[in-house]
Amino acid sequence: SGSLTMDIDVTPYVFTYSNCVYTYGTTTSTINGTFTYEFSDANNGTYSITYNNVYYSYVDTAYSISESSTISGSLTCINTNTTIDCTDNLTVSSSSFSSEGGTYTNSDVVVTENNDGTYDIELTLDAPEIGALNIFADNIEIGTCGSEELIIGGTITITAEDGTYFTITFGGCDTFTVTFNGTAETYNWADIM
C-alpha cells in the first residue's frame, strides 16, 4: 500500500515514498521520504544517491522484532570497469531495534563498502541492562547458501563498557565461530536455520 512517485523527467531523478508498506509472510517494511538518483558520468557509471530523511521500519511478528531508522546524506559511486568504489556521507539517526520487550538504540553508524564488495560497519548500541556496546564488523561478505542469504565471511567484534567482548568469525556456508573472552566455540549454520 502507499505510493511511490518517480520524477524521471528531471535530473537528478526524484523518488518519493509515501507510506509504502510491503508485506511478505510475517514481515512488514515501511518506507517514507525522498531520495534522488543522478548519473554524473553515464559513460563510466558514476552515480550518486542523496537521502532526504528517508524513514525505514521493519517488523517481523513471528520473532517479535521491530526496527526503524531515518537516513540522510549521500552515497557516491564510481564504476572503474573492474571495481565499484563508493564513498558515503550518511547519517543514520533515531534508529531503534526492539525484541521481546527490550528497545535498543544505535548511534554513530558508519557503513563502508570495500573494493572487493565486502562491508565494514561501525556502530554504538545502547542496550537495556548492559549499557553501550561498540560493534565493529570487518570485511562482511553476504552469500547464498542453498536457499538462504547468510553472512559467509568477515568478523564482527562486540565490546561492552566493562571490557568484556566477543567476536564472531564467519567461515563460509557451513560454520561460524563465536569467541567470548578468549574461549572459542564453532557452530553450524544448519543447526540454527
N, C-alpha and C positions, 0 to 999 in steps of 0.2 A: 504494500500500500504506500501512500505518499506519492511524491513526484520527483522526477529528475528533469531539470530544464537544461538544455545544452545550447549555447550560442556559439556556433562554429563559423558564423559569417564575419566574425571579428577576430583579430589577433591581439592578445592570446585568446584561445578558446576558453569559454567560461562554463563551468558545470556547477549547477546549484541543486543541492539535495534539500528537499523539504519533507521532513519526517518520513524518509524512506525506510520501510520496515521489511526485512527479508526473514522469512521463517523456513527452517529446514529441520524436520524432526522435532527434537526438544530444544532447539536453539533458535534465538531471535536476535537479529542485529538491526540496529537503528543508526541512520546517518542523517545529520543535518549540517548545513553550511555550504560554503562556496570554495571551490579551488579553480585555479587557472592552469592551463597547459599551453606551452609555447615552444615551437621549434625555433631556435636561434640560428641553426645551420642545418637545413634539410639534407645537404649533401653528405655530412658525416654523422648525422643522427644526434646532434647536440640539442638537448631539450631541458626545459625547467618546469617545475610544478610549484605553484605557490598555494599554500593552505591558509584560508582566512577563517580562523576559529571554527574548524571542522570538528563537530562533535560526533563521537562514535560510542555506541554501547553494545554490549553483548551479554545475553542471558542464556544459561543452559539450565532448564528446570530439572533435568534428570540428575544433575550433580549439585544443585543449589549454588550455582556460580553466577556472579554478575560482575561486569567490569565496565568502566566508562572512562573516556578521556577526551580532551579537547586539544587539537593540534593547530599550531600556527607556524608560519615560516616558509622556507623554500628548500627545494631539492633541485640541484642542477647536475645533469649527467652528460658525459661526452663519450661517444662511441668511437673508439680508435680502430675499429675493424678487428682488433684482437682482444680487447677488453672494453668494458664499460666502466668508466671512472666517475664516481658520484661524490659530490660534496653537499653537505646539508647544513642548514641553519634552522633547525626545527626546535620548537618548544612544545613540550607536552605538559599541559597544566591540568589542574583539577582532575587528576586521574585517580581512580579508586578501583579496588577489587574486593568483592565480598564472597565469602564461602562459609557455610554453616554458622551464620550469625556474626562472624567477625568481619570487620572492614579494614582493608589495608590501603594505604595511600602512598603512591610513589612520587618521587620528585627527582630533579636533576637527571632526566633521561637523555642519554646520548646514544644514537644508533649509527653505526658506520658500516657501509658495505665495502668490503675489501675487493681488490682487483681480481681475486680468484672466485668471487661470488659468495664467499662466507661473510659472516656478520660479527662485528664486535658491538657489545651492548653494555652500557654502564647505567646504573640507577641506584637510588636510595629508596628503600621500602620501609615505611613506618608500620610496624605490626603490633596488634594488641598483645599486651602482656610481656613481650620480649624487647620492644623498642626498635631502634633503627637497625636495618640490615643493609650493608653495602654489597651490591651484586655486580659482578664483572663476568661477562660472557665473552670468550675469545674464540675466534675462528669457528663460529657456529655454522654447521652445514645441515641443511634440510634435504632429505632424500625420500624416495618412495620405496617402501619395504612391503612387498605384497600389495595389499590394498590400503596401506596406512602411510601417511606422511609423518616421518619421525625425524628427530634430531639424530644424525648419524656421525657427526664429527664435531670436535671442539671441546672446550672445557668451560664449566660455569663454577665460579668461586663465590661463596656467600660468607661474609664475615659479620659477626654480631658485635655490638658495643663492648661486650665483656671480653672480646678477643677470641672467642670460640669461632670455629669456621668449619665449613665442609666444602668439598669440591665434587663435581660430577663430571666424569670424563666419558665421552661417548665413543664407542668402538664399533661403528657400523650398524648394520641392521639387527645384529644379534644381541649385543650386550652393552651395558654401561656400568661404570664403576663409581661408587659413592665412597668418598674418604672423609671420615669425621675425626678431626683432631689426630690425624696420623694413622688411623685404622681404616683399612680399605675392605669393601665388600662388593663383589660383582653380581649384577642382576641380569636376567634375561628379559628382553622386551616381550617375548612370547608369554611370559608368566603374568604380565600385567596388562596386556592388550586384549 
